[in-house]
């Protein structure tokens, strides 16, 4: 839905992540995602080096579509970090540089996870699920609540975008695109655009925990139709460039 996609502003990413860490929250896995994250290797290098000794982080993970080979500088940053592994989605013939990328990573003793060929075949039901257009769905509260309780995105896909922490990626980009009102309650935690005197580590930690541990669906979830049941073949987003 982005008409002119842009790389993230590196300064905003680093400042907002620093602020998040000030809450003393433990982050088991930092996912570096895209689009294709290796389009922005300078930012990846900065993140891996800046936080390589950060005890509040467990591991770092990059999810790549296998169209770009990590540069020497990126490989060096991965080795220096020592807690990074790279997952390749494996889009078959579309992942044109995957073999070379995997070879270079393994040569540098960087852990690689490769989705097997059999797992990407349509008959194996390894399809993406489309949660419907980003618009308000006037479902009964019970339906929204049920979808929220069954939604893994809302439990495992916490997303940092534009200086804010969101409960999931869909809500993050929906707000960023202006398709979901940004002032909805319990929609996100503002990390940057607030006076320092208004926030300390404990207050921020409580706000983050309230966001991530809520038992009732946030109002922004009303812009999602998780039960739509629309199946989408993987890699549609890069097939048009083939």
N, C-alpha and C positions, 0 to 999 in steps of 0.2 A: 504493500500500500504506500510505501515511500516513493514519491515521484523523483526525488534526487537524493538517493542514499549517500551518506557521508560517513567517513571514519569518525569514531568517538573523539572528542576533545580530550587529549591526554592529560592536561592539567586538571580538568574536572574529574576524570576517572581517578587519578591518584589522590587528589584532595578529599574526594568523597569517601574513598576506601580508607584513607588515614583516619577520617572522622569516624567511620564505622568501627574501626579497630579500637578507637578510644573508648568505646562502650565496654571493652573487655570481653565481648562475646567471642566464643570459640567457633571457628569456621572449619568444618571438617574437610570440605573440598571447594576450591576456587575454580570455577569453570570459565575458561576463556573461550567465548563463543562468537559466532557471527550471525548472519552471513558466514563468510569464510574468514576466520580470525587471522590466518597467515597473510591476508592482504594488509595487515597492520602490524608488521613484525617489530617495528620500533617500539610500539607500546608494549607488546609481549615481552620484549627484552627488558624494558624498564620495570615492569611488574615482577618478573622472575628475579631480577637482581635486587630490587628495592626490598622485597619481602622474603628473601631466601632464608633469613634466620629468624623470621617472625614465629614465635612459639604459639600464637593464637590460630595458626593455620596448620591444617593437617597435610593436605596434598594440593597440587595444582594439576589441572586437566585441560587439554586442548582438544576440541572436536573439529576435525578437518575433513573436507570432502575430497582430498587427494588431488587437487588441481594445482597446488603450489608446493615447491620444495623449500623447507626451512633454510635460511641463509646460514653462513658460517657463524655470524654474530649471534643468531638465534640459537644455534646449536651450542655455542659457548655459554650462553645465558642459561640454557637448560641444564648443562653439565654443572655449572656453578650453583644452580638452585638445588639440584639433587633430589627434588621431591615432585618431579613432573612426569606425567605420562601422556601419550598422544593417542587418541582414538580416531580411527579412520572409518567413516561411514560406509565406504566401499560401494560406490555407485557404478561398479563394473567398468565398461569402456569409457564412461564419462570421467572417471577418476584417472585422468591421463598421466599424472605425475606421481601417483600413489606408490608405485613400485620403487621409484628412485628415492622418494621421501622416506619410505620405510627402511630401505637399505642404508641411507645416511644416518638415520636415527639409531638403528641397531649398531652400526659401526661405532657410534659414539656412546654406546651403552645406555641409551635412553629407552625406557620401556614403551612398547607399542602394543595397542590393542586393535586388532583388525576384525571387522565384521565379516563373517564367512560368506562366501558366494551364495550358499544355499539359503542363508537368512534373508537375502534381498529379493528372492523370487516372489512374485505376486501370489502364487498359489500357497505360499507359506504364511499368508496373512500378515506379512511384515510391511504394513501400510501405515501411513500417517493418518491421524484422525483430525478432521477439520471441525472445529467447534463453532462453525457458523460465522456469519458476518458480525463485525463488531458494531452492534447496535443494541438498544435496550430491549430486553425480552420480558414481557409482562406476564411471567409465570407466577403461580401461587408461591408463597414463601416456602412452603413445604418442599416444592420441587427444587428451588434454588438451594435450599439447605441440604437436600439429598445429594445433589450434584457436587456441592462443596465438600461434603463428607467423603465422597468417593473420588475426589480429584487429587491425583498425585502431584500435579503441577503446583497446587496450592500448598503442598507440604515439602516439596523438594526442589522447586525451581525459583527460589528467592532471587530477585533480579535487581542489580544496581544499574541505574540508567539516569543520566542527566542530573546527578547530585541527589537522587532520591533512591530509597530502598522500597521495592515493591514485592508483594507476596508472590507474584508470578510474572512470567515474561509477557503474556498476553495483555495483562492489565498495564504493565510498564509501557509497552509500545502503543497500546490504545490511548493512554493518557498523553504520551509524547506526540501522537498524531492528531490529538484534539478530538478523538472519537469517543472518549470517556471523560466526563467532567473531572478535572483535577482536584476539585475541592470536596469530593465525596469523603465522608468520614471513614476512617480506618482503611484508606486506600493506599497510603504510603507513609514513609517516615522521611521528612525533609532533613538532609544532612548538611547542606551548605548555606542555603539562603535564609539564615537566621542569626540573630545577634549571639555572640559567644556567651554573653552574660545570661542568656535564656536557657542555656543547656550545659550540662556537665555529663561526665561519663555515666553516672548512675541513672540520670533522667533519660539519657539516650538508650541505655540498656533496657530500661523498662518499656520505652516506646517500641523498640525492636521486638522484645519478647511479646508485647501485646499484639503486635502485628502478626507475628509468626505462630503464636499459640492460641489464636482466637478460635472459639468453638462455633461461633455464628458467622455465616458468610458475610464478607464485606459487601457494601452496596455496589462496588464495581463489578462483583460477580454477576450482577443482573445484566451485564453486557456480554455474557457468554452462554452458549447453548451446548454444553458438554454432551448432552444426549442426542445431538443432531444425527450422529451415526454416519457422517459423510466420510468415506474413505478416499484417500488421495495417494496415488502412486508416488513412491519416493523419488527425489531428485528432479521433480517437475521444474524447480526453479532454475536449474542449469541446463536442462534439455534444449531450451530455446536457443542457447548459445552454441550448441553442438554443430 
